[in-house]
């Protein structure tokens, strides 16, 4: 296995505002409705009416362009990167993404970062191609990790812990795993405290006494492209929701059977012990895939022939992506609530870039509403999507005012308090760092 000491912190990032497309709107909607109906029938924790693109759409239903309190999702995600210590950012997206990005940067500035744009490959909309398009605009050394991130994580603004993670020095791929128990420690006692609703298909037995954890796949990837091919990440990412991560690794290793031989002891240990240990801790638990953290590290590192590690975090913003209409509702309800409590300063209380985002909404969005079809009447556009996906309600009334779904009210309050505390903590840390002698 090849290992190399990497430089930290991470200074370069590829952010994707691109996504694949279905061949027709009808096909996309059938898939989205069927998935939601299966989740409802199974009594799942998180119901998702997915936001999907289609080749024959008059208006490109690109989730990164959706508005949260009148501001595109992509602007929240981009502001998080601008507010970090990254030096170079490559944005991959559509022509409309470029238009919004240029307008945003003209108004809020790049804060000393180098920001480049590359157009998505409309004939090849997959993760590996997106990564490679971004990588081509970066000058990378063999000992350098890059942060790869999809652009649908609007409140993932505590990025320094990822960029400065000590394990970045030793590992070529770091998976930031989303754990239900870590993010929402009170969820068994208070259901409303779990303000991001997700289905957790994986199980992990931690190496440091964490016990049995319910996990969801990572949403961002610190990666050394010199040591890990983009198509491997594409394979892992595309199979992550089906409990087939190890299967994807095995397929990648088939060209080198020696790797499979090396992992046999760990796989044997897994088969002999894992399910028994799960049943001892939580009898009858159902899951798609599970492994001890130690075995997973050994197996995945051997199969991919690179140094890989995982870390289990406690930040709900890492799992709070905007894949579905229900996810959009969570953030629209959160930002509306903050502005109801604090007025114009509301967004600033829950997002460290709130002031810049609010200024962009006031200065830039009037122009974009005349140039981007989705924004000309966003409330009517979104209501029509809810109706097409056979949902029992619409999010906006006849005057275009947002209607907070009653079932979300308590969770909105928990989310507001969590992000408000996080924002205050980051501001206090910034003050302390600025006071330290140089």
HUWO-V125098 format. One record per residue. RES is the residue in one letter. PSI is psi as a letter, one per 40 degrees, with the letter a starting at -180 (* if undefined). OMEGA is omega as a letter, one per 40 degrees, with the letter a starting at -180 (NA if undefined). NEAR is the number of other ideal C-beta (glycine too) atoms within 8 Angstrom. Layout:
BEGIN
res: {RES:RES}
psi: {PSI:PSI}
omega: {OMEGA:OMEGA}
near: {NEAR:NEAR}
END
This chain:
BEGIN
res: {X:X:X:X:X:X:X:X:X:X:X:X:X:X:X:X:X:X:X:X:X:X:X:X:X:X:X:X:X:X:X:X:X:X:X:X:X:X:X:X:X:X:X:X:X:X:X:X:X:X:X:X:X:X:X:X:X:X:X:X:X:X:X:X:X:X:X:X:X:X:X:X:X:X:X:X:X:X:X:X:X:X:X:X:X:X:X:X:X:X:X:X:X:X:X:X:X:X:X:X:X:X:X:X:X:X:X:X:X:X:X:X:X:X:X:X:X:X:X:X:X:X:X:X:X:X:X:X:X:X:X:X:X:X:X:X:X:X:X:X:X:X:X:X:X:X:X:X:X:X:X:X:X:X:X:X:X:X:X:X:X:X:X:X:X:X:X:X:X:X:X:X:X:X:X:X:X:X:X:X:X:X:X:X:X:X:X:X:X:X:X:X:X:X:X:X:X:X:X:X:X:X:X:X:X:X:X:X:X:X:X:X:X:X:X:X:X:X:X:X:X:X:X:X:X:X:X:X:X:X:X:X:X:X:X:X:X:X:X:X:X:X:X:X:X:X:X:X:X:X:X:X:X:X:X:X:X:X:X:X:X:X:X:X:X:X:X:X:X:X:X:X:X:X:X:X:X:X:X:X:X:X:X:X:X:X:X:X:X:X:X:X:X:X:X:X:X:X:X:X:X:X:X:X:X:X:X:X:X:X:X:X:X:X:X:X:X:X:X:X:X:X:X:X:X:X:X:X:X:X:X:X:X:X:X:X:X:X:X:X:X:X:X:X:X:X:X:X:X:X:X:X:X:X:X:X:X:X:X:X:X:X:X:X:X:X:X:X:X:X:X:X:X:X:X:X:X:X:X:X:X:X:X:X:X:X:X:X:X:X:X:X:X:X:X:X:X:X:X:X:X:X:X:X:X:X:X:X:X:X:X:X:X:X:X:X:X:X:X:X:X:X:X:X:X:X:X:X:X:X:X:X:X:X:X:X:X:X}
psi: {h:h:i:i:h:i:i:i:i:h:e:i:i:h:h:h:f:i:i:i:i:i:d:i:d:d:d:d:d:d:d:d:d:d:d:d:d:d:d:d:d:e:f:i:d:h:h:h:g:i:h:i:i:i:d:e:h:d:h:h:g:h:d:e:e:i:h:h:f:e:h:i:d:d:d:d:d:d:d:d:d:d:e:a:e:i:d:h:h:h:h:h:a:i:d:d:d:d:d:d:d:d:d:d:d:d:d:e:i:e:f:e:i:h:h:i:i:h:h:i:g:d:e:g:g:i:d:d:d:d:d:d:d:d:d:d:e:h:h:i:i:e:f:h:i:i:h:h:h:i:f:f:g:d:e:g:e:g:e:d:d:d:d:e:h:d:e:d:d:e:i:e:h:h:h:g:i:h:h:d:d:d:d:g:e:e:d:d:d:h:d:d:e:g:e:h:h:i:h:h:e:i:i:h:h:i:e:f:e:e:a:h:h:h:i:i:i:i:e:i:h:h:h:h:e:d:e:h:i:d:d:d:d:d:d:d:d:d:e:d:e:e:f:f:d:d:d:d:d:d:d:d:e:d:e:g:d:d:d:d:d:d:e:d:d:d:d:d:d:d:d:d:d:d:d:d:d:d:d:d:d:g:h:e:h:h:i:d:i:i:i:i:d:d:d:d:d:d:d:d:d:d:d:e:f:i:h:i:i:i:i:h:i:f:h:d:d:d:e:g:i:g:d:i:d:d:d:d:d:d:d:d:d:d:d:d:d:d:d:d:d:e:a:d:e:d:d:d:e:e:h:e:e:d:d:d:d:d:d:d:d:d:d:d:d:d:d:d:d:e:d:h:d:d:e:d:g:d:d:d:d:d:d:d:d:d:d:d:e:f:i:e:i:i:e:i:a:d:e:e:h:h:h:h:h:d:e:e:d:d:d:d:d:d:d:d:d:d:d:d:d:d:d:d:d:d:d:d:d:d:d:d:d:d:e:h:i:*}
omega: {a:i:a:i:a:i:i:e:i:a:a:a:i:i:a:i:a:a:a:a:i:a:i:i:a:i:a:a:i:i:a:a:a:i:a:a:i:a:i:a:a:a:a:a:a:i:a:i:a:i:a:i:i:a:a:i:i:i:a:a:a:a:a:i:a:a:i:a:i:a:a:i:a:a:i:a:i:i:i:i:i:a:a:i:i:i:a:a:i:a:i:a:a:i:i:i:i:i:i:i:a:i:a:a:i:a:a:a:a:i:i:i:i:a:i:i:i:a:i:i:a:a:a:a:i:a:a:i:i:i:a:i:i:a:a:a:a:i:a:i:a:a:a:i:i:i:i:a:i:a:a:i:a:a:i:a:i:a:a:i:i:a:a:a:a:a:i:a:a:a:a:i:a:i:i:a:a:a:i:a:a:a:a:a:a:a:i:a:a:a:a:i:i:a:i:a:i:i:a:a:a:i:a:i:a:a:a:i:a:a:a:a:i:a:i:a:i:i:i:a:i:a:i:a:i:a:a:i:i:a:i:i:i:i:i:a:a:a:a:a:a:i:a:a:i:i:i:i:i:i:i:a:a:i:a:a:i:i:i:i:a:a:a:i:a:i:i:i:i:a:a:a:a:a:i:i:i:a:i:a:a:a:i:a:i:i:a:a:i:i:i:a:a:i:i:i:a:a:a:i:i:a:a:i:i:a:a:i:i:i:a:a:a:a:a:a:i:a:a:i:a:i:a:i:i:i:i:i:a:a:i:i:a:a:i:a:a:i:i:a:a:a:a:a:a:a:i:a:a:i:a:i:a:a:i:i:i:i:i:i:a:a:a:a:i:i:a:i:i:a:a:a:a:a:a:i:a:a:i:i:a:i:a:i:i:a:a:a:i:i:a:a:i:a:a:i:a:i:a:i:a:i:a:i:a:a:a:a:a:i:i:i:i:i:i:a:a:a:i:i:i:i:i:i:i:i:i:i:i:i:a:a:i:a:a:i:i:NA}
near: {7:7:7:10:5:13:7:11:8:15:9:14:13:16:15:15:13:10:9:6:8:12:7:9:9:6:10:12:11:8:11:12:11:8:10:13:8:8:12:9:6:6:4:8:7:9:10:11:12:10:12:10:11:13:7:6:9:3:7:9:10:12:12:15:14:13:10:14:11:6:12:12:16:14:12:15:17:14:14:15:14:13:10:9:7:14:7:11:15:15:15:15:16:11:6:12:16:12:11:14:14:8:12:13:10:6:10:10:5:8:6:3:11:7:11:9:11:11:9:11:9:5:4:6:12:9:11:10:10:15:15:9:12:14:12:7:8:11:3:10:7:8:9:13:13:15:15:14:15:9:14:11:16:12:12:15:12:9:13:9:8:11:15:10:11:6:9:15:9:9:11:14:16:15:10:13:13:14:13:14:11:10:14:11:6:7:11:3:5:6:5:9:10:11:12:11:8:10:8:9:9:13:13:16:14:10:6:4:4:11:8:11:14:10:13:12:11:10:12:13:12:14:12:15:11:10:11:12:6:12:7:10:16:12:11:11:10:9:11:9:6:6:9:8:12:11:8:12:13:10:8:11:14:8:4:7:7:6:11:11:7:7:12:8:6:11:10:8:9:12:7:7:9:13:7:8:11:14:10:6:7:7:5:5:9:3:10:6:11:10:13:12:11:7:13:11:11:10:15:12:12:13:14:13:10:13:12:13:11:11:10:11:12:5:9:11:12:14:11:13:9:15:9:11:11:11:12:13:11:15:15:12:13:13:13:11:13:14:12:6:8:9:5:6:8:15:14:10:11:14:13:8:12:13:8:9:15:12:10:15:11:7:8:12:12:7:8:12:9:6:7:11:6:11:10:8:5:9:10:9:10:12:11:8:11:12:9:7:12:5:9:2:7:9:12:11:6:3:4:7:6:9:9:10:9:5:4:11:8:7:12:14:10:11:13:13:8:10:13:11:8:11:12:8:8:11:9:8:8:8:8:8:7:6:5:6:2:2}
END
